[in-house]
């Protein structure tokens, strides 16, 4: 029974990503540009400026995909109500009487 209360590594990773969306996107961008530069550097026929431009474009596409994924996660959190429940304790009810 105690095993049902423990989180899997995927669930804990998902929680961390939800809490640190911008940091995740930034790390993804950095790893994307690093990987793309490493890949393009293995092609000897390309000029250095073209390698850098290709790396930037690859990292930019990866970042847009990550931002779209973060938007989907945010939408799902708001739709499922988990985010509303998390922030409800910070909202005083007397300040917002329409929130009954």
NUBASE-961232 format. One line per 10 residues: number of its first residue (from 1); their letters; for each residue x, y, z of C-alpha. Coordinates in Angstrom, 2 decimals. Example, Ala and Ser with C-alpha at 12.3 -4.5 7.8 and 13.67 -1.06 7.14 Angstrom:
# residues 2
1 = AS = 12.30/-4.50/7.80 | 13.67/-1.06/7.14
***
This chain:
# residues 100
1 = XXXXXXXXXX = 0.00/0.00/0.00 | 2.87/2.39/0.64 | 3.94/2.05/-2.99 | 0.75/3.74/-4.21 | 1.74/6.98/-2.45 | 5.22/7.16/-3.97 | 5.69/9.01/-7.22 | 7.35/7.49/-10.23 | 10.34/9.23/-11.73 | 8.20/10.31/-14.70
11 = XXXXXXXXXX = 5.63/11.96/-12.41 | 8.29/13.80/-10.43 | 9.97/14.91/-13.67 | 6.62/16.15/-15.00 | 6.00/18.13/-11.79 | 9.43/19.72/-12.05 | 8.86/20.66/-15.70 | 5.45/22.15/-14.86 | 6.98/24.24/-12.06 | 10.02/25.36/-14.12
21 = XXXXXXXXXX = 8.70/25.82/-17.65 | 11.00/28.65/-18.71 | 14.07/26.95/-17.29 | 13.12/23.79/-19.18 | 12.68/25.67/-22.45 | 16.01/27.46/-21.93 | 17.85/24.21/-21.25 | 16.20/22.64/-24.27 | 17.30/25.58/-26.42 | 20.87/25.35/-25.12
31 = XXXXXXXXXX = 21.08/21.61/-25.71 | 19.50/22.04/-29.15 | 21.99/24.65/-30.28 | 24.90/22.68/-28.82 | 23.81/19.47/-30.51 | 23.19/21.21/-33.81 | 26.60/22.89/-33.76 | 28.22/19.54/-32.98 | 26.33/17.90/-35.84 | 27.07/20.67/-38.33
41 = XXXXXXXXXX = 30.75/20.75/-37.33 | 31.10/17.20/-38.65 | 30.34/18.46/-42.18 | 33.61/19.87/-43.53 | 32.13/21.47/-46.67 | 30.12/24.10/-44.75 | 31.35/27.56/-43.81 | 31.36/28.48/-40.13 | 28.72/31.18/-40.60 | 26.36/28.68/-42.27
51 = XXXXXXXXXX = 26.94/26.21/-39.42 | 25.98/28.83/-36.86 | 22.91/29.90/-38.81 | 21.73/26.30/-39.16 | 22.32/25.68/-35.45 | 20.28/28.75/-34.57 | 17.43/27.69/-36.84 | 17.37/24.17/-35.42 | 17.40/25.48/-31.85 | 14.68/27.99/-32.68
61 = XXXXXXXXXX = 12.42/25.27/-34.09 | 13.06/23.12/-31.02 | 12.25/26.06/-28.76 | 8.98/26.77/-30.56 | 8.02/23.12/-30.18 | 8.89/23.26/-26.47 | 6.83/26.44/-25.99 | 3.89/24.81/-27.76 | 4.25/21.81/-25.46 | 4.37/24.09/-22.42
71 = XXXXXXXXXX = 1.21/25.83/-23.63 | -0.56/22.47/-23.96 | 0.51/21.48/-20.44 | -0.65/24.84/-19.08 | -3.99/24.50/-20.86 | -4.44/20.97/-19.50 | -3.60/22.13/-15.95 | -6.14/24.94/-16.11 | -8.77/22.73/-17.72 | -8.37/19.92/-15.18
81 = XXXXXXXXXX = -8.54/22.34/-12.26 | -5.25/21.37/-10.61 | -3.80/24.84/-11.06 | -6.97/26.52/-9.76 | -6.87/24.37/-6.64 | -3.20/25.15/-6.10 | -3.70/28.93/-6.22 | -7.03/29.03/-4.37 | -5.35/29.15/-0.96 | -3.64/32.45/-1.87
91 = XXXXXXXXXX = -6.86/34.23/-2.84 | -8.79/35.67/0.09 | -12.51/35.16/-0.40 | -13.52/38.51/1.07 | -11.49/40.35/-1.56 | -13.27/38.51/-4.38 | -16.92/38.10/-3.31 | -17.95/36.82/-6.75 | -15.74/33.71/-6.19 | -18.27/31.73/-4.17
***
